[in-house]
Amino acid sequence: MRRPQMAQVRHMETTITPDNQASWGLFKRLADRWQAPLNSREYFSTDQLGGEHDPENLVRIGPFDPERI
């Protein structure tokens, strides 16, 4: 995120299953470190994923100030 090519980036997004505590922990720590909001909503339901995969939440950090990264 500190590379010059990333200077205009203000948000980071990913999808995370509700039970993936390691990924939730990582993104919560990034949001805290960057002093940015973290928002989440269901993005793919189990039905949309063929019934054989846990749902996925869209997780978004930002907007953040690149100076804080």
mmJSON file of the N, C-alpha and C atoms, coordinates in Angstrom:
{"data_MODEL":{"atom_site":{
"group_PDB":["ATOM","ATOM","ATOM","ATOM","ATOM","ATOM","ATOM","ATOM","ATOM","ATOM","ATOM","ATOM","ATOM","ATOM","ATOM","ATOM","ATOM","ATOM","ATOM","ATOM","ATOM","ATOM","ATOM","ATOM","ATOM","ATOM","ATOM","ATOM","ATOM","ATOM","ATOM","ATOM","ATOM","ATOM","ATOM","ATOM","ATOM","ATOM","ATOM","ATOM","ATOM","ATOM","ATOM","ATOM","ATOM","ATOM","ATOM","ATOM","ATOM","ATOM","ATOM","ATOM","ATOM","ATOM","ATOM","ATOM","ATOM","ATOM","ATOM","ATOM","ATOM","ATOM","ATOM","ATOM","ATOM","ATOM","ATOM","ATOM","ATOM","ATOM","ATOM","ATOM","ATOM","ATOM","ATOM","ATOM","ATOM","ATOM","ATOM","ATOM","ATOM","ATOM","ATOM","ATOM","ATOM","ATOM","ATOM","ATOM","ATOM","ATOM","ATOM","ATOM","ATOM","ATOM","ATOM","ATOM","ATOM","ATOM","ATOM","ATOM","ATOM","ATOM","ATOM","ATOM","ATOM","ATOM","ATOM","ATOM","ATOM","ATOM","ATOM","ATOM","ATOM","ATOM","ATOM","ATOM","ATOM","ATOM","ATOM","ATOM","ATOM","ATOM","ATOM","ATOM","ATOM","ATOM","ATOM","ATOM","ATOM","ATOM","ATOM","ATOM","ATOM","ATOM","ATOM","ATOM","ATOM","ATOM","ATOM","ATOM","ATOM","ATOM","ATOM","ATOM","ATOM","ATOM","ATOM","ATOM","ATOM","ATOM","ATOM","ATOM","ATOM","ATOM","ATOM","ATOM","ATOM","ATOM","ATOM","ATOM","ATOM","ATOM","ATOM","ATOM","ATOM","ATOM","ATOM","ATOM","ATOM","ATOM","ATOM","ATOM","ATOM","ATOM","ATOM","ATOM","ATOM","ATOM","ATOM","ATOM","ATOM","ATOM","ATOM","ATOM","ATOM","ATOM","ATOM","ATOM","ATOM","ATOM","ATOM","ATOM","ATOM","ATOM","ATOM","ATOM","ATOM","ATOM","ATOM","ATOM","ATOM","ATOM","ATOM","ATOM","ATOM","ATOM","ATOM"],
"id":[1,2,3,4,5,6,7,8,9,10,11,12,13,14,15,16,17,18,19,20,21,22,23,24,25,26,27,28,29,30,31,32,33,34,35,36,37,38,39,40,41,42,43,44,45,46,47,48,49,50,51,52,53,54,55,56,57,58,59,60,61,62,63,64,65,66,67,68,69,70,71,72,73,74,75,76,77,78,79,80,81,82,83,84,85,86,87,88,89,90,91,92,93,94,95,96,97,98,99,100,101,102,103,104,105,106,107,108,109,110,111,112,113,114,115,116,117,118,119,120,121,122,123,124,125,126,127,128,129,130,131,132,133,134,135,136,137,138,139,140,141,142,143,144,145,146,147,148,149,150,151,152,153,154,155,156,157,158,159,160,161,162,163,164,165,166,167,168,169,170,171,172,173,174,175,176,177,178,179,180,181,182,183,184,185,186,187,188,189,190,191,192,193,194,195,196,197,198,199,200,201,202,203,204,205,206,207],
"type_symbol":["N","C","C","N","C","C","N","C","C","N","C","C","N","C","C","N","C","C","N","C","C","N","C","C","N","C","C","N","C","C","N","C","C","N","C","C","N","C","C","N","C","C","N","C","C","N","C","C","N","C","C","N","C","C","N","C","C","N","C","C","N","C","C","N","C","C","N","C","C","N","C","C","N","C","C","N","C","C","N","C","C","N","C","C","N","C","C","N","C","C","N","C","C","N","C","C","N","C","C","N","C","C","N","C","C","N","C","C","N","C","C","N","C","C","N","C","C","N","C","C","N","C","C","N","C","C","N","C","C","N","C","C","N","C","C","N","C","C","N","C","C","N","C","C","N","C","C","N","C","C","N","C","C","N","C","C","N","C","C","N","C","C","N","C","C","N","C","C","N","C","C","N","C","C","N","C","C","N","C","C","N","C","C","N","C","C","N","C","C","N","C","C","N","C","C","N","C","C","N","C","C","N","C","C","N","C","C"],
"label_atom_id":["N","CA","C","N","CA","C","N","CA","C","N","CA","C","N","CA","C","N","CA","C","N","CA","C","N","CA","C","N","CA","C","N","CA","C","N","CA","C","N","CA","C","N","CA","C","N","CA","C","N","CA","C","N","CA","C","N","CA","C","N","CA","C","N","CA","C","N","CA","C","N","CA","C","N","CA","C","N","CA","C","N","CA","C","N","CA","C","N","CA","C","N","CA","C","N","CA","C","N","CA","C","N","CA","C","N","CA","C","N","CA","C","N","CA","C","N","CA","C","N","CA","C","N","CA","C","N","CA","C","N","CA","C","N","CA","C","N","CA","C","N","CA","C","N","CA","C","N","CA","C","N","CA","C","N","CA","C","N","CA","C","N","CA","C","N","CA","C","N","CA","C","N","CA","C","N","CA","C","N","CA","C","N","CA","C","N","CA","C","N","CA","C","N","CA","C","N","CA","C","N","CA","C","N","CA","C","N","CA","C","N","CA","C","N","CA","C","N","CA","C","N","CA","C","N","CA","C","N","CA","C","N","CA","C","N","CA","C","N","CA","C"],
"label_alt_id":[null,null,null,null,null,null,null,null,null,null,null,null,null,null,null,null,null,null,null,null,null,null,null,null,null,null,null,null,null,null,null,null,null,null,null,null,null,null,null,null,null,null,null,null,null,null,null,null,null,null,null,null,null,null,null,null,null,null,null,null,null,null,null,null,null,null,null,null,null,null,null,null,null,null,null,null,null,null,null,null,null,null,null,null,null,null,null,null,null,null,null,null,null,null,null,null,null,null,null,null,null,null,null,null,null,null,null,null,null,null,null,null,null,null,null,null,null,null,null,null,null,null,null,null,null,null,null,null,null,null,null,null,null,null,null,null,null,null,null,null,null,null,null,null,null,null,null,null,null,null,null,null,null,null,null,null,null,null,null,null,null,null,null,null,null,null,null,null,null,null,null,null,null,null,null,null,null,null,null,null,null,null,null,null,null,null,null,null,null,null,null,null,null,null,null,null,null,null,null,null,null,null,null,null,null,null,null],
"label_comp_id":["MET","MET","MET","ARG","ARG","ARG","ARG","ARG","ARG","PRO","PRO","PRO","GLN","GLN","GLN","MET","MET","MET","ALA","ALA","ALA","GLN","GLN","GLN","VAL","VAL","VAL","ARG","ARG","ARG","HIS","HIS","HIS","MET","MET","MET","GLU","GLU","GLU","THR","THR","THR","THR","THR","THR","ILE","ILE","ILE","THR","THR","THR","PRO","PRO","PRO","ASP","ASP","ASP","ASN","ASN","ASN","GLN","GLN","GLN","ALA","ALA","ALA","SER","SER","SER","TRP","TRP","TRP","GLY","GLY","GLY","LEU","LEU","LEU","PHE","PHE","PHE","LYS","LYS","LYS","ARG","ARG","ARG","LEU","LEU","LEU","ALA","ALA","ALA","ASP","ASP","ASP","ARG","ARG","ARG","TRP","TRP","TRP","GLN","GLN","GLN","ALA","ALA","ALA","PRO","PRO","PRO","LEU","LEU","LEU","ASN","ASN","ASN","SER","SER","SER","ARG","ARG","ARG","GLU","GLU","GLU","TYR","TYR","TYR","PHE","PHE","PHE","SER","SER","SER","THR","THR","THR","ASP","ASP","ASP","GLN","GLN","GLN","LEU","LEU","LEU","GLY","GLY","GLY","GLY","GLY","GLY","GLU","GLU","GLU","HIS","HIS","HIS","ASP","ASP","ASP","PRO","PRO","PRO","GLU","GLU","GLU","ASN","ASN","ASN","LEU","LEU","LEU","VAL","VAL","VAL","ARG","ARG","ARG","ILE","ILE","ILE","GLY","GLY","GLY","PRO","PRO","PRO","PHE","PHE","PHE","ASP","ASP","ASP","PRO","PRO","PRO","GLU","GLU","GLU","ARG","ARG","ARG","ILE","ILE","ILE"],
"label_asym_id":["A","A","A","A","A","A","A","A","A","A","A","A","A","A","A","A","A","A","A","A","A","A","A","A","A","A","A","A","A","A","A","A","A","A","A","A","A","A","A","A","A","A","A","A","A","A","A","A","A","A","A","A","A","A","A","A","A","A","A","A","A","A","A","A","A","A","A","A","A","A","A","A","A","A","A","A","A","A","A","A","A","A","A","A","A","A","A","A","A","A","A","A","A","A","A","A","A","A","A","A","A","A","A","A","A","A","A","A","A","A","A","A","A","A","A","A","A","A","A","A","A","A","A","A","A","A","A","A","A","A","A","A","A","A","A","A","A","A","A","A","A","A","A","A","A","A","A","A","A","A","A","A","A","A","A","A","A","A","A","A","A","A","A","A","A","A","A","A","A","A","A","A","A","A","A","A","A","A","A","A","A","A","A","A","A","A","A","A","A","A","A","A","A","A","A","A","A","A","A","A","A","A","A","A","A","A","A"],
"label_entity_id":["1","1","1","1","1","1","1","1","1","1","1","1","1","1","1","1","1","1","1","1","1","1","1","1","1","1","1","1","1","1","1","1","1","1","1","1","1","1","1","1","1","1","1","1","1","1","1","1","1","1","1","1","1","1","1","1","1","1","1","1","1","1","1","1","1","1","1","1","1","1","1","1","1","1","1","1","1","1","1","1","1","1","1","1","1","1","1","1","1","1","1","1","1","1","1","1","1","1","1","1","1","1","1","1","1","1","1","1","1","1","1","1","1","1","1","1","1","1","1","1","1","1","1","1","1","1","1","1","1","1","1","1","1","1","1","1","1","1","1","1","1","1","1","1","1","1","1","1","1","1","1","1","1","1","1","1","1","1","1","1","1","1","1","1","1","1","1","1","1","1","1","1","1","1","1","1","1","1","1","1","1","1","1","1","1","1","1","1","1","1","1","1","1","1","1","1","1","1","1","1","1","1","1","1","1","1","1"],
"label_seq_id":[1,1,1,2,2,2,3,3,3,4,4,4,5,5,5,6,6,6,7,7,7,8,8,8,9,9,9,10,10,10,11,11,11,12,12,12,13,13,13,14,14,14,15,15,15,16,16,16,17,17,17,18,18,18,19,19,19,20,20,20,21,21,21,22,22,22,23,23,23,24,24,24,25,25,25,26,26,26,27,27,27,28,28,28,29,29,29,30,30,30,31,31,31,32,32,32,33,33,33,34,34,34,35,35,35,36,36,36,37,37,37,38,38,38,39,39,39,40,40,40,41,41,41,42,42,42,43,43,43,44,44,44,45,45,45,46,46,46,47,47,47,48,48,48,49,49,49,50,50,50,51,51,51,52,52,52,53,53,53,54,54,54,55,55,55,56,56,56,57,57,57,58,58,58,59,59,59,60,60,60,61,61,61,62,62,62,63,63,63,64,64,64,65,65,65,66,66,66,67,67,67,68,68,68,69,69,69],
"pdbx_PDB_ins_code":[null,null,null,null,null,null,null,null,null,null,null,null,null,null,null,null,null,null,null,null,null,null,null,null,null,null,null,null,null,null,null,null,null,null,null,null,null,null,null,null,null,null,null,null,null,null,null,null,null,null,null,null,null,null,null,null,null,null,null,null,null,null,null,null,null,null,null,null,null,null,null,null,null,null,null,null,null,null,null,null,null,null,null,null,null,null,null,null,null,null,null,null,null,null,null,null,null,null,null,null,null,null,null,null,null,null,null,null,null,null,null,null,null,null,null,null,null,null,null,null,null,null,null,null,null,null,null,null,null,null,null,null,null,null,null,null,null,null,null,null,null,null,null,null,null,null,null,null,null,null,null,null,null,null,null,null,null,null,null,null,null,null,null,null,null,null,null,null,null,null,null,null,null,null,null,null,null,null,null,null,null,null,null,null,null,null,null,null,null,null,null,null,null,null,null,null,null,null,null,null,null,null,null,null,null,null,null],
"Cartn_x":[0.806,0.0,0.855,2.114,2.982,3.629,3.405,4.003,3.347,4.097,3.53,2.292,2.245,1.107,-0.193,-0.085,-1.252,-1.721,-1.131,-1.394,-2.862,-3.591,-4.992,-5.971,-5.477,-6.349,-6.845,-8.155,-8.759,-9.587,-9.784,-10.564,-9.88,-10.125,-9.685,-10.897,-11.112,-12.237,-11.775,-12.511,-12.3,-13.59,-13.663,-14.774,-14.214,-15.007,-14.603,-15.822,-15.635,-16.72,-16.925,-18.156,-18.431,-17.583,-17.161,-16.417,-14.898,-14.391,-12.943,-12.354,-12.141,-11.687,-10.318,-9.429,-8.102,-8.216,-9.01,-9.173,-9.895,-10.944,-11.632,-10.659,-9.831,-8.861,-7.893,-7.396,-6.46,-7.094,-8.293,-8.92,-9.342,-9.756,-10.068,-8.818,-7.684,-6.432,-6.004,-6.144,-5.8,-6.683,-7.974,-8.883,-8.506,-8.184,-7.762,-6.474,-5.499,-4.197,-4.35,-5.211,-5.391,-6.44,-7.023,-8.056,-9.164,-9.647,-10.667,-11.832,-13.031,-14.171,-14.05,-14.63,-14.734,-16.222,-16.687,-18.096,-18.183,-19.286,-19.474,-20.944,-21.178,-22.536,-22.432,-23.516,-23.497,-23.382,-22.502,-22.243,-22.702,-22.354,-22.81,-23.461,-24.681,-25.333,-24.889,-25.149,-24.828,-25.54,-26.782,-27.532,-26.868,-26.405,-25.737,-24.45,-23.86,-22.589,-22.814,-24.011,-24.29,-24.635,-24.809,-25.194,-24.08,-22.883,-21.776,-20.629,-20.913,-19.884,-20.528,-19.78,-20.29,-20.553,-21.477,-21.693,-20.42,-20.351,-19.212,-19.72,-19.064,-19.362,-18.388,-18.903,-18.044,-17.59,-16.286,-15.707,-14.954,-15.233,-14.611,-14.022,-12.757,-12.075,-11.939,-12.323,-12.122,-13.35,-13.172,-11.956,-10.856,-9.635,-8.476,-7.536,-6.73,-5.741,-4.422,-3.892,-2.649,-1.476,-1.566,-0.504,-0.434,-1.515,-1.557,-1.11,-0.812,-0.444,1.047],
"Cartn_y":[-1.193,0.0,1.266,1.141,2.337,2.648,1.795,2.06,3.263,4.007,5.187,4.857,3.668,3.292,3.175,3.052,2.882,4.2,5.307,6.598,7.021,6.588,6.996,6.006,4.896,3.875,4.363,4.258,4.715,3.626,2.483,1.382,0.052,-0.929,-2.294,-3.195,-4.125,-5.043,-6.478,-7.371,-8.802,-9.501,-10.792,-11.574,-12.532,-12.737,-13.599,-14.401,-15.681,-16.479,-16.065,-16.164,-15.709,-16.392,-17.62,-18.343,-18.259,-17.477,-17.385,-16.339,-16.747,-15.827,-15.206,-15.958,-15.414,-14.233,-14.382,-13.288,-12.099,-12.369,-11.267,-10.513,-11.261,-10.617,-9.734,-10.245,-9.475,-8.177,-8.256,-7.062,-6.086,-6.592,-5.69,-4.959,-5.669,-5.005,-3.958,-4.265,-3.266,-2.027,-2.225,-1.078,-0.259,-0.933,-0.205,0.566,-0.094,0.544,1.745,1.606,2.685,3.698,3.49,4.372,4.593,3.477,3.519,2.606,2.927,2.058,0.721,-0.295,-1.618,-1.932,-2.199,-2.538,-3.909,-4.593,-5.935,-6.159,-6.963,-7.385,-8.711,-9.487,-10.743,-10.427,-11.136,-10.9,-12.086,-13.291,-14.523,-15.39,-15.821,-16.745,-18.172,-19.078,-20.486,-20.974,-20.564,-20.978,-20.479,-19.25,-18.7,-19.458,-20.049,-20.773,-22.268,-22.635,-24.028,-24.903,-24.305,-25.052,-25.818,-25.742,-26.521,-25.654,-24.406,-23.477,-22.545,-22.184,-21.208,-19.876,-19.075,-17.749,-16.904,-15.903,-14.982,-13.58,-12.897,-11.497,-10.617,-9.54,-8.526,-7.621,-7.5,-6.698,-5.541,-4.345,-3.15,-2.296,-1.959,-1.038,0.287,1.369,2.672,3.536,4.768,5.323,5.488,5.331,5.54,6.54,7.104,8.107,7.387,7.431,6.729,7.166,8.357,8.824,8.022,7.334,6.554,5.106,4.749,3.361,3.162],
"Cartn_z":[0.0,0.0,0.0,0.298,0.337,-1.003,-1.995,-3.308,-3.972,-4.756,-5.422,-6.26,-6.857,-7.696,-6.886,-5.578,-4.726,-4.093,-4.468,-3.813,-3.868,-4.874,-5.004,-4.378,-3.878,-3.285,-1.928,-1.702,-0.445,0.235,-0.455,0.087,-0.241,0.619,0.358,0.562,-0.381,-0.288,-0.438,0.221,0.081,0.466,0.241,0.775,1.814,2.872,3.981,4.429,4.677,5.242,6.695,7.2,8.562,9.641,9.413,10.455,10.317,9.375,9.163,10.111,11.337,12.381,12.073,11.441,11.119,10.146,9.109,8.142,8.753,9.566,10.247,11.148,11.868,12.75,11.978,10.85,10.027,9.541,8.985,8.441,9.539,10.689,11.802,12.28,12.351,12.757,11.738,10.446,9.422,9.563,9.733,9.89,11.111,12.207,13.411,13.165,12.563,12.315,11.4,10.393,9.419,9.878,11.046,11.59,10.563,10.013,8.968,9.337,8.862,9.142,8.415,9.023,8.41,8.307,7.1,6.864,6.22,6.484,5.965,5.641,4.611,4.271,3.519,3.557,2.805,1.325,0.663,-0.754,-1.588,-1.135,-1.766,-0.705,-0.963,-0.044,-0.362,0.551,0.314,-0.942,-1.142,-2.331,-3.612,-3.602,-4.79,-5.105,-4.103,-4.278,-4.47,-4.865,-5.188,-3.992,-2.831,-1.653,-0.984,-1.514,-0.953,-0.448,-0.216,0.256,1.258,2.275,3.237,2.549,3.085,2.507,2.604,1.776,1.771,2.06,2.983,3.259,2.5,1.931,1.338,2.468,2.631,3.701,3.051,3.525,2.948,4.058,3.894,4.799,4.056,4.724,4.117,4.218,3.823,3.229,4.277,3.805,4.693,4.077,4.922,4.531,4.273,3.05,2.752,3.626,4.204,5.093,6.39,6.741,7.972,7.784,6.574,6.286,6.453],
"occupancy":[1.0,1.0,1.0,1.0,1.0,1.0,1.0,1.0,1.0,1.0,1.0,1.0,1.0,1.0,1.0,1.0,1.0,1.0,1.0,1.0,1.0,1.0,1.0,1.0,1.0,1.0,1.0,1.0,1.0,1.0,1.0,1.0,1.0,1.0,1.0,1.0,1.0,1.0,1.0,1.0,1.0,1.0,1.0,1.0,1.0,1.0,1.0,1.0,1.0,1.0,1.0,1.0,1.0,1.0,1.0,1.0,1.0,1.0,1.0,1.0,1.0,1.0,1.0,1.0,1.0,1.0,1.0,1.0,1.0,1.0,1.0,1.0,1.0,1.0,1.0,1.0,1.0,1.0,1.0,1.0,1.0,1.0,1.0,1.0,1.0,1.0,1.0,1.0,1.0,1.0,1.0,1.0,1.0,1.0,1.0,1.0,1.0,1.0,1.0,1.0,1.0,1.0,1.0,1.0,1.0,1.0,1.0,1.0,1.0,1.0,1.0,1.0,1.0,1.0,1.0,1.0,1.0,1.0,1.0,1.0,1.0,1.0,1.0,1.0,1.0,1.0,1.0,1.0,1.0,1.0,1.0,1.0,1.0,1.0,1.0,1.0,1.0,1.0,1.0,1.0,1.0,1.0,1.0,1.0,1.0,1.0,1.0,1.0,1.0,1.0,1.0,1.0,1.0,1.0,1.0,1.0,1.0,1.0,1.0,1.0,1.0,1.0,1.0,1.0,1.0,1.0,1.0,1.0,1.0,1.0,1.0,1.0,1.0,1.0,1.0,1.0,1.0,1.0,1.0,1.0,1.0,1.0,1.0,1.0,1.0,1.0,1.0,1.0,1.0,1.0,1.0,1.0,1.0,1.0,1.0,1.0,1.0,1.0,1.0,1.0,1.0,1.0,1.0,1.0,1.0,1.0,1.0],
"B_iso_or_equiv":[0.0,0.0,0.0,0.0,0.0,0.0,0.0,0.0,0.0,0.0,0.0,0.0,0.0,0.0,0.0,0.0,0.0,0.0,0.0,0.0,0.0,0.0,0.0,0.0,0.0,0.0,0.0,0.0,0.0,0.0,0.0,0.0,0.0,0.0,0.0,0.0,0.0,0.0,0.0,0.0,0.0,0.0,0.0,0.0,0.0,0.0,0.0,0.0,0.0,0.0,0.0,0.0,0.0,0.0,0.0,0.0,0.0,0.0,0.0,0.0,0.0,0.0,0.0,0.0,0.0,0.0,0.0,0.0,0.0,0.0,0.0,0.0,0.0,0.0,0.0,0.0,0.0,0.0,0.0,0.0,0.0,0.0,0.0,0.0,0.0,0.0,0.0,0.0,0.0,0.0,0.0,0.0,0.0,0.0,0.0,0.0,0.0,0.0,0.0,0.0,0.0,0.0,0.0,0.0,0.0,0.0,0.0,0.0,0.0,0.0,0.0,0.0,0.0,0.0,0.0,0.0,0.0,0.0,0.0,0.0,0.0,0.0,0.0,0.0,0.0,0.0,0.0,0.0,0.0,0.0,0.0,0.0,0.0,0.0,0.0,0.0,0.0,0.0,0.0,0.0,0.0,0.0,0.0,0.0,0.0,0.0,0.0,0.0,0.0,0.0,0.0,0.0,0.0,0.0,0.0,0.0,0.0,0.0,0.0,0.0,0.0,0.0,0.0,0.0,0.0,0.0,0.0,0.0,0.0,0.0,0.0,0.0,0.0,0.0,0.0,0.0,0.0,0.0,0.0,0.0,0.0,0.0,0.0,0.0,0.0,0.0,0.0,0.0,0.0,0.0,0.0,0.0,0.0,0.0,0.0,0.0,0.0,0.0,0.0,0.0,0.0,0.0,0.0,0.0,0.0,0.0,0.0],
"pdbx_formal_charge":[null,null,null,null,null,null,null,null,null,null,null,null,null,null,null,null,null,null,null,null,null,null,null,null,null,null,null,null,null,null,null,null,null,null,null,null,null,null,null,null,null,null,null,null,null,null,null,null,null,null,null,null,null,null,null,null,null,null,null,null,null,null,null,null,null,null,null,null,null,null,null,null,null,null,null,null,null,null,null,null,null,null,null,null,null,null,null,null,null,null,null,null,null,null,null,null,null,null,null,null,null,null,null,null,null,null,null,null,null,null,null,null,null,null,null,null,null,null,null,null,null,null,null,null,null,null,null,null,null,null,null,null,null,null,null,null,null,null,null,null,null,null,null,null,null,null,null,null,null,null,null,null,null,null,null,null,null,null,null,null,null,null,null,null,null,null,null,null,null,null,null,null,null,null,null,null,null,null,null,null,null,null,null,null,null,null,null,null,null,null,null,null,null,null,null,null,null,null,null,null,null,null,null,null,null,null,null],
"auth_seq_id":[1,1,1,2,2,2,3,3,3,4,4,4,5,5,5,6,6,6,7,7,7,8,8,8,9,9,9,10,10,10,11,11,11,12,12,12,13,13,13,14,14,14,15,15,15,16,16,16,17,17,17,18,18,18,19,19,19,20,20,20,21,21,21,22,22,22,23,23,23,24,24,24,25,25,25,26,26,26,27,27,27,28,28,28,29,29,29,30,30,30,31,31,31,32,32,32,33,33,33,34,34,34,35,35,35,36,36,36,37,37,37,38,38,38,39,39,39,40,40,40,41,41,41,42,42,42,43,43,43,44,44,44,45,45,45,46,46,46,47,47,47,48,48,48,49,49,49,50,50,50,51,51,51,52,52,52,53,53,53,54,54,54,55,55,55,56,56,56,57,57,57,58,58,58,59,59,59,60,60,60,61,61,61,62,62,62,63,63,63,64,64,64,65,65,65,66,66,66,67,67,67,68,68,68,69,69,69],
"auth_comp_id":["MET","MET","MET","ARG","ARG","ARG","ARG","ARG","ARG","PRO","PRO","PRO","GLN","GLN","GLN","MET","MET","MET","ALA","ALA","ALA","GLN","GLN","GLN","VAL","VAL","VAL","ARG","ARG","ARG","HIS","HIS","HIS","MET","MET","MET","GLU","GLU","GLU","THR","THR","THR","THR","THR","THR","ILE","ILE","ILE","THR","THR","THR","PRO","PRO","PRO","ASP","ASP","ASP","ASN","ASN","ASN","GLN","GLN","GLN","ALA","ALA","ALA","SER","SER","SER","TRP","TRP","TRP","GLY","GLY","GLY","LEU","LEU","LEU","PHE","PHE","PHE","LYS","LYS","LYS","ARG","ARG","ARG","LEU","LEU","LEU","ALA","ALA","ALA","ASP","ASP","ASP","ARG","ARG","ARG","TRP","TRP","TRP","GLN","GLN","GLN","ALA","ALA","ALA","PRO","PRO","PRO","LEU","LEU","LEU","ASN","ASN","ASN","SER","SER","SER","ARG","ARG","ARG","GLU","GLU","GLU","TYR","TYR","TYR","PHE","PHE","PHE","SER","SER","SER","THR","THR","THR","ASP","ASP","ASP","GLN","GLN","GLN","LEU","LEU","LEU","GLY","GLY","GLY","GLY","GLY","GLY","GLU","GLU","GLU","HIS","HIS","HIS","ASP","ASP","ASP","PRO","PRO","PRO","GLU","GLU","GLU","ASN","ASN","ASN","LEU","LEU","LEU","VAL","VAL","VAL","ARG","ARG","ARG","ILE","ILE","ILE","GLY","GLY","GLY","PRO","PRO","PRO","PHE","PHE","PHE","ASP","ASP","ASP","PRO","PRO","PRO","GLU","GLU","GLU","ARG","ARG","ARG","ILE","ILE","ILE"],
"auth_asym_id":["A","A","A","A","A","A","A","A","A","A","A","A","A","A","A","A","A","A","A","A","A","A","A","A","A","A","A","A","A","A","A","A","A","A","A","A","A","A","A","A","A","A","A","A","A","A","A","A","A","A","A","A","A","A","A","A","A","A","A","A","A","A","A","A","A","A","A","A","A","A","A","A","A","A","A","A","A","A","A","A","A","A","A","A","A","A","A","A","A","A","A","A","A","A","A","A","A","A","A","A","A","A","A","A","A","A","A","A","A","A","A","A","A","A","A","A","A","A","A","A","A","A","A","A","A","A","A","A","A","A","A","A","A","A","A","A","A","A","A","A","A","A","A","A","A","A","A","A","A","A","A","A","A","A","A","A","A","A","A","A","A","A","A","A","A","A","A","A","A","A","A","A","A","A","A","A","A","A","A","A","A","A","A","A","A","A","A","A","A","A","A","A","A","A","A","A","A","A","A","A","A","A","A","A","A","A","A"],
"auth_atom_id":["N","CA","C","N","CA","C","N","CA","C","N","CA","C","N","CA","C","N","CA","C","N","CA","C","N","CA","C","N","CA","C","N","CA","C","N","CA","C","N","CA","C","N","CA","C","N","CA","C","N","CA","C","N","CA","C","N","CA","C","N","CA","C","N","CA","C","N","CA","C","N","CA","C","N","CA","C","N","CA","C","N","CA","C","N","CA","C","N","CA","C","N","CA","C","N","CA","C","N","CA","C","N","CA","C","N","CA","C","N","CA","C","N","CA","C","N","CA","C","N","CA","C","N","CA","C","N","CA","C","N","CA","C","N","CA","C","N","CA","C","N","CA","C","N","CA","C","N","CA","C","N","CA","C","N","CA","C","N","CA","C","N","CA","C","N","CA","C","N","CA","C","N","CA","C","N","CA","C","N","CA","C","N","CA","C","N","CA","C","N","CA","C","N","CA","C","N","CA","C","N","CA","C","N","CA","C","N","CA","C","N","CA","C","N","CA","C","N","CA","C","N","CA","C","N","CA","C","N","CA","C","N","CA","C","N","CA","C","N","CA","C"],
"pdbx_PDB_model_num":[1,1,1,1,1,1,1,1,1,1,1,1,1,1,1,1,1,1,1,1,1,1,1,1,1,1,1,1,1,1,1,1,1,1,1,1,1,1,1,1,1,1,1,1,1,1,1,1,1,1,1,1,1,1,1,1,1,1,1,1,1,1,1,1,1,1,1,1,1,1,1,1,1,1,1,1,1,1,1,1,1,1,1,1,1,1,1,1,1,1,1,1,1,1,1,1,1,1,1,1,1,1,1,1,1,1,1,1,1,1,1,1,1,1,1,1,1,1,1,1,1,1,1,1,1,1,1,1,1,1,1,1,1,1,1,1,1,1,1,1,1,1,1,1,1,1,1,1,1,1,1,1,1,1,1,1,1,1,1,1,1,1,1,1,1,1,1,1,1,1,1,1,1,1,1,1,1,1,1,1,1,1,1,1,1,1,1,1,1,1,1,1,1,1,1,1,1,1,1,1,1,1,1,1,1,1,1]
}}}
